[in-house]
Amino acid sequence: MNLLVTGAAGFIGSTYVRGLLAPEAARAPGAPSRIIVLDKLTYAGTLGNLDLTHPRLEFVRGDICDAGLVDRVMARADQVVHFAAESHVDRSIAGGDAFVRTNVVGTQRLLDAALRHGTAPFVHVSTDEVYGSIDGGAWPEDHPLAPTSPYAASKASSDLLALACHRTHGLDVRISRSSNNYGPRQFPEKLIPLFVTNLLDGAKVPVYGDGLNVRDWLHVEDHCRGVDLVRTRGRAGEVYNIGGGVELTNLDLTRRLLDLCGADESSVEFVRDRAGHDLRYRVDWSKAAAELGYRPRQDFERGLAATVAWYRRNRYWWEPLKRRAALAGDLSQPVPG
């Protein structure tokens, strides 16, 4: 079975592919015999995240908006896991065009090609940000979508396109929506790697507003395991929330990072809040637990400490990326959601 994975030179997609290529994963039910990675290699993607010499891996550089290329690649695939997306909220607020193009148009190109070639299941990887903000409790999968940023609106649009493709054409589409990811190899524009790398360099960390925005944190390996459960055990036309169960304010998380990096609160700089900043996210992942057997396995404190240690050991990986991102846009602000 050939599995097409889009956007797999990035943080989450590459973690997913590395997991599938691990020796023990090759013997699991539903394991692909070959993985075809399609990635444009934007500023946030790096080939260093993948073992290009692996005999079961094929890398294709290209844009998911390129209909001809997508059709040729899809013709050789039996299943799809679609990670490719523009995902930095602050960049979307500065300008939404790239987000609409990649997240909406690109997803439609993939759906069209999958429908032509009968490639299924089509797993569309989404985000909890499509739900908006919630004061208490947690979102179930049937909660109305109420995105507040151009990024979240573009992801909500792609979710609806995917579901419409299932309902209209019968394509086996499955959607996962995860809470905030953390772990090694996350691009250093997101909150945890931005703060860690700043602190390792002796710089300040910018906290939006009063720092009381709340997020649920999920280790990237748990997320990828959840995505693969959606691929191998999920039902056509269904949405599955993938959560971590660790709810923290941004200020609480910042203090943990200060401790792990040997810094104190003099390293914190409170900055003007982001426009339309959602107060709280939390997904109800009981459906994934009941239907797929999903449970997060990573202990947050150990996982966070290991993540900080990884960035401490691997300056060679993040320093060039941070310089590249600075050229693509301002890295002084985090993206807490």
Residue pairs with C-beta under 8 A, 6 or more apart in sequence:
1 30
1 31
1 32
1 33
1 34
1 78
1 79
2 32
2 33
2 34
2 35
2 36
2 76
2 77
2 78
2 79
3 20
3 32
3 34
3 35
3 36
3 77
3 78
3 79
3 80
3 81
4 36
4 38
4 73
4 74
4 76
4 77
4 79
4 80
4 81
4 119
5 13
5 16
5 17
5 35
5 36
5 37
5 38
5 80
5 81
5 83
6 13
6 37
6 38
6 39
6 64
6 80
6 81
6 82
6 83
6 84
6 110
7 13
7 38
7 39
7 45
7 64
7 82
7 83
7 84
7 85
8 14
8 16
8 17
8 35
8 37
8 38
8 39
8 49
8 50
8 83
9 37
9 39
9 41
9 45
9 46
9 47
9 49
9 50
9 59
10 39
10 44
10 45
10 49
10 83
10 84
10 187
11 44
11 49
11 181
11 183
11 185
11 186
11 187
11 220
12 83
12 125
12 181
12 220
12 223
12 224
13 37
13 39
13 83
13 84
14 49
14 50
14 185
15 183
15 185
15 220
15 221
15 223
15 224
16 81
16 83
16 224
16 227
16 228
17 35
17 37
17 50
17 57
18 49
18 50
18 51
19 25
19 221
19 224
19 225
19 228
20 31
20 32
20 35
20 228
21 35
21 51
21 54
21 56
21 57
25 31
26 56
29 232
30 228
30 231
30 232
32 56
32 78
32 79
33 56
34 56
34 57
34 58
35 56
35 57
35 58
36 58
36 60
36 73
36 76
36 77
37 50
37 57
37 58
37 59
37 60
38 60
38 62
38 64
38 69
38 70
38 73
38 84
39 45
39 59
39 60
39 61
39 62
39 84
40 61
40 62
40 63
40 64
40 84
41 47
41 61
42 86
43 324
43 325
43 327
43 328
44 87
44 88
44 187
44 189
44 325
46 321
47 59
48 317
49 185
50 57
50 59
51 57
52 59
60 69
60 73
62 69
62 70
62 73
63 69
63 106
64 70
64 84
64 102
64 106
64 107
64 109
64 110
65 101
65 102
65 105
65 106
65 109
66 109
67 109
67 112
67 113
70 109
70 110
70 113
71 113
71 116
71 117
73 113
74 80
74 110
74 113
74 114
74 116
74 117
74 119
75 113
75 117
77 117
77 119
78 119
79 119
79 120
79 121
79 122
79 123
79 231
80 110
80 114
80 119
80 120
80 121
80 122
80 123
81 123
81 125
81 227
81 231
82 107
82 110
82 122
82 123
82 124
82 125
83 125
84 102
84 106
85 102
85 103
85 125
85 155
85 158
86 92
86 98
86 99
86 102
86 103
86 151
86 154
87 127
87 151
88 151
88 189
88 190
88 335
89 129
89 149
89 151
89 152
89 274
89 335
89 337
90 274
90 329
90 330
90 333
90 335
91 98
91 99
91 151
91 329
92 99
92 149
92 150
92 151
92 154
93 149
93 150
93 274
93 275
93 276
94 329
96 150
96 151
96 153
96 154
99 150
99 151
99 154
100 150
100 154
100 157
102 154
103 151
103 154
103 155
103 157
103 158
104 154
104 157
104 158
104 161
107 124
107 158
107 161
107 162
108 158
108 161
110 122
111 122
111 161
111 162
111 165
111 171
111 173
113 119
114 120
114 122
114 171
115 165
115 169
115 171
120 171
120 172
120 173
120 236
121 172
121 173
121 174
121 231
121 234
121 236
122 162
122 165
122 171
122 172
122 173
122 174
123 174
123 175
123 176
123 227
123 230
123 231
123 234
124 158
124 159
124 162
124 173
124 174
124 175
124 176
125 175
125 176
125 178
125 227
126 155
126 158
126 159
126 175
126 176
126 177
126 178
127 152
127 155
127 177
127 178
128 139
128 177
128 178
128 179
128 180
128 216
128 241
128 243
128 281
128 282
128 283
129 147
129 149
129 151
129 152
129 155
129 278
129 281
129 337
130 145
130 147
130 152
130 155
130 156
130 159
130 177
131 139
131 143
131 145
131 146
131 147
131 177
131 281
131 283
132 145
132 146
132 147
132 148
132 152
132 278
133 146
133 148
133 278
133 279
133 280
133 281
134 280
134 281
134 282
135 279
135 280
137 282
137 284
138 243
138 282
138 283
138 284
139 241
139 282
139 283
139 284
140 241
140 284
140 287
141 177
141 238
141 239
141 240
141 241
141 284
141 287
142 239
145 156
145 159
145 160
147 153
147 155
147 156
148 276
148 278
149 276
159 175
159 177
159 239
162 173
162 175
163 173
163 175
163 237
163 239
165 171
165 173
166 172
166 173
166 236
166 237
167 237
172 236
172 237
173 236
173 237
174 230
174 231
174 234
174 235
174 236
174 237
174 238
174 239
174 240
175 230
175 238
175 239
175 240
176 226
176 227
176 230
176 239
176 240
176 241
176 242
177 239
177 240
177 241
177 242
177 283
178 218
178 223
178 226
178 227
178 241
178 242
178 243
178 283
179 215
179 216
179 217
179 218
179 242
179 243
179 244
179 281
179 282
179 283
180 215
180 216
180 217
180 218
180 244
180 281
180 337
181 217
181 218
181 219
181 220
181 223
182 192
182 217
182 218
182 219
182 220
182 303
182 304
182 307
183 219
183 220
183 221
183 303
183 307
184 220
184 306
184 307
184 310
184 311
184 314
185 310
185 317
186 192
186 193
186 220
186 307
187 193
187 321
187 325
188 194
188 197
188 318
188 321
188 322
188 325
188 331
189 325
189 331
189 334
189 335
190 334
190 335
191 250
191 253
191 334
191 335
191 336
192 253
192 257
192 304
192 307
193 311
193 318
194 205
194 331
194 334
195 205
195 254
195 257
195 334
196 257
196 260
196 261
196 307
196 308
196 311
197 311
197 318
197 322
198 204
198 205
198 267
199 205
199 257
199 258
199 261
199 263
199 267
200 261
200 311
200 312
200 315
203 267
204 267
204 268
204 269
205 254
205 257
205 267
205 268
205 269
205 334
206 269
206 270
206 271
206 332
206 333
206 334
207 250
207 251
207 254
207 268
207 269
207 270
207 271
207 334
208 250
208 270
208 271
208 272
208 273
208 274
208 277
208 333
208 334
208 336
209 270
209 272
209 273
209 274
209 277
210 251
210 270
211 249
211 250
211 251
211 254
211 270
212 249
212 250
212 251
212 279
213 249
213 250
213 277
213 278
213 279
213 280
213 336
213 337
214 247
214 248
214 249
214 250
214 279
214 280
214 281
214 282
215 247
215 248
215 250
215 253
215 280
215 281
215 336
215 337
216 243
216 244
216 245
216 246
216 247
216 281
216 282
216 283
217 244
217 246
217 247
217 248
217 253
217 300
218 242
218 243
218 244
218 246
218 296
219 244
219 296
219 297
219 298
219 300
219 303
221 297
221 298
222 242
222 244
222 296
222 297
222 298
223 242
225 294
225 297
226 240
226 242
226 288
226 292
226 294
227 242
229 288
229 292
229 293
229 294
230 240
230 242
230 288
230 292
233 291
233 292
233 293
234 240
234 291
234 292
235 291
240 285
240 287
240 288
240 291
240 292
240 294
241 283
241 284
241 285
241 287
241 288
242 283
242 285
242 288
242 294
243 282
243 283
243 284
243 285
243 296
244 296
244 300
245 285
245 296
246 300
247 282
248 256
250 336
254 268
255 265
256 301
256 304
257 304
257 308
258 264
258 265
258 267
258 268
260 304
260 305
260 308
261 308
271 333
274 333
274 336
277 336
277 337
278 337
281 337
285 294
288 294
289 295
311 318
322 331
325 331
